[in-house]
Amino acid sequence: MDNIKSNLLDIKENIEKACNKVNRNPDDVTLVAVTKTIDVDAMKMANQLNICEFGENRVQELIKKYDFFEKNIKWHVIGHLQSNKVKYIINKVVLIHSVDSISLAKEIDKRAKQKDTVQDVLIEINVANEETKYGLKEKEAIPFAKSLEELANVRIRGLMTVAPYVFDGEENRLHFRKMKGLFEELKSVGNSNVDARYLSMGMTNDYQVAIEEGSNMVRIGTALFGHRN
Ligand SMILES: *Cc1c(COP(=O)(O)O)cnc(C)c1O
């Protein structure tokens, strides 16, 4: 885990390079450190290096780790979320990346209302129509966003995708480009609970390409912490 520091330097350098290519400011790209299966000690090391946004894909794991950290950590739910787990995370997580059904959105709205808060969420898109992946189809995204209008305690902050697993991130470029187009469309949806700011895409194998195509939130695990067990 001594590598976290040098891994982070590499990642930052790559983010900067990708931004330079397309004239963007690296400060506009949020790094979410994906901490699934990573132990609290390694996460503390990351935190000491000023990483303060953690992404978990399982609610149970997030809740278990939550109390080990100060309130300055921003927790993200990035994995598939079951409705019956929503009640555990409201007021704990800044962003739920994986909203892909009306029933889930309604449950988030209900639980957020009970706690007198508004939950920020992203709509997950299955951009390559993969059988094994969660998320809405590209063409469902905007109608879905519009259909959530009456959910006053849910705020739609953007889109997320898990692109196909590839060795060369270049292979995902057109998927990312498609997502960026959809993101711009979402921004122009006039509903009061839509305030699209985040385009969450790009992982270890493809984050540079994702950034070149407009991602402003990358979710990186392996490149930071090494291979998971
Ligand atoms: C595991 C995971 C990541 C990070 O993947 P790496 O390839 O290890 O960077 C990002 N997003 C989601 C939804 C994940 O489950």
The ligand as a Tripos MOL2 file, in Angstrom:
@<TRIPOS>MOLECULE
LIG
   15    15     1     0     0
SMALL
NO_CHARGES

@<TRIPOS>ATOM
      1 C1        -15.1270   -1.2550   -9.2000 C.3       1 LIG1
      2 C2        -15.7820   -0.0960   -9.8190 C.ar      1 LIG1
      3 C3        -15.0370    0.9790  -10.3200 C.ar      1 LIG1
      4 C4        -13.5110    1.0290  -10.3130 C.3       1 LIG1
      5 O1        -12.9610    0.0970  -11.1440 O.3       1 LIG1
      6 P1        -11.3790    0.0430  -11.4110 P.3       1 LIG1
      7 O2        -11.2620   -0.5930  -12.7360 O.co2     1 LIG1
      8 O3        -10.8010   -0.7690  -10.3080 O.co2     1 LIG1
      9 O4        -10.8640    1.4360  -11.4030 O.co2     1 LIG1
     10 C5        -15.7280    2.0500  -10.8570 C.ar      1 LIG1
     11 N1        -17.0770    2.0690  -10.9150 N.ar      1 LIG1
     12 C6        -17.8250    1.0530  -10.4550 C.ar      1 LIG1
     13 C7        -19.3050    1.1430  -10.5390 C.3       1 LIG1
     14 C8        -17.1970   -0.0540   -9.8870 C.ar      1 LIG1
     15 O5        -17.9650   -1.0690   -9.4180 O.3       1 LIG1
@<TRIPOS>BOND
     1     1     2 1
     2     2     3 ar
     3     2    14 ar
     4     3     4 1
     5     3    10 ar
     6     4     5 1
     7     5     6 1
     8     6     7 2
     9     6     8 1
    10     6     9 1
    11    10    11 ar
    12    11    12 ar
    13    12    13 1
    14    12    14 ar
    15    14    15 1
@<TRIPOS>SUBSTRUCTURE
     1 LIG1         1 GROUP 0 **** ****
